[in-house]
Amino acid sequence: MRKPSPPTLGALETNYRHLAAIAAQDAAERQKGIKLLRVVSGSPNLPYIALTFDDGPHGAKTTMLLDMLKQLHCPSTFFLVGSQARRYPSLVQRIAAEGHEIGNHTFSHYRLTRIPREEIADELNRTRDLLRAIVGAPSKLFRPPGGEYNPDILKIVEKNGY
């Protein structure tokens, strides 16, 4: 059986949005009075970057990443999927113990704009409760899968304390 080839840049582009699209969405939302705490770009004059990682934890990959971040003394933010956190609770504990921030990235990684509205809070709450059980505290950070959201989702997210 032949191994599938890795995705091409074209395939990745269908899954992730470009910075210009995010910036355009941000501008449109600001015109409507919606202001989210979001970094689209920072000052080129400051020596800072924010490293964030989504969709984990993943066994060996997250372990290697944590080893590298520790060696570089580089704190980061991990937006974790609840189903993955349930699978790798010791990695979630390690992420927290090593001083990284943990954010909620839903339980099932469903695109929130594509599921019934009544299921959105459940996706957030299941992950919140799981993270609290694993590391002793829930996160106040949230990132929607695929960066997709709408005003209804924003209301639900805000109501749930993110």
VENTA-V120719 format. One record per residue. N is the residue number from 1. PHI is phi in whole degrees, 0 to 359 (NA if undefined). Layout:
n/phi
N/PHI
N/PHI
//
This chain:
n/phi
1/NA
2/276
3/289
4/293
5/283
6/295
7/295
8/275
9/302
10/301
11/292
12/294
13/297
14/283
15/262
16/234
17/269
18/284
19/304
20/298
21/292
22/293
23/296
24/294
25/297
26/299
27/297
28/296
29/292
30/296
31/297
32/272
33/89
34/270
35/237
36/254
37/282
38/210
39/259
40/265
41/203
42/246
43/285
44/290
45/273
46/255
47/272
48/233
49/221
50/244
51/262
52/229
53/227
54/247
55/79
56/263
57/279
58/233
59/341
60/294
61/297
62/293
63/300
64/297
65/297
66/297
67/300
68/293
69/296
70/295
71/298
72/271
73/54
74/238
75/292
76/219
77/241
78/248
79/268
80/262
81/271
82/304
83/296
84/285
85/297
86/296
87/285
88/232
89/298
90/293
91/290
92/298
93/298
94/294
95/305
96/293
97/297
98/271
99/88
100/276
101/280
102/238
103/238
104/270
105/233
106/75
107/276
108/250
109/63
110/288
111/290
112/296
113/287
114/247
115/242
116/301
117/307
118/291
119/269
120/295
121/300
122/297
123/300
124/289
125/291
126/298
127/289
128/305
129/295
130/294
131/297
132/299
133/293
134/278
135/246
136/90
137/205
138/279
139/263
140/260
141/265
142/218
143/227
144/286
145/305
146/71
147/70
148/268
149/201
150/213
151/303
152/297
153/295
154/301
155/297
156/296
157/297
158/296
159/300
160/268
161/86
162/260
//
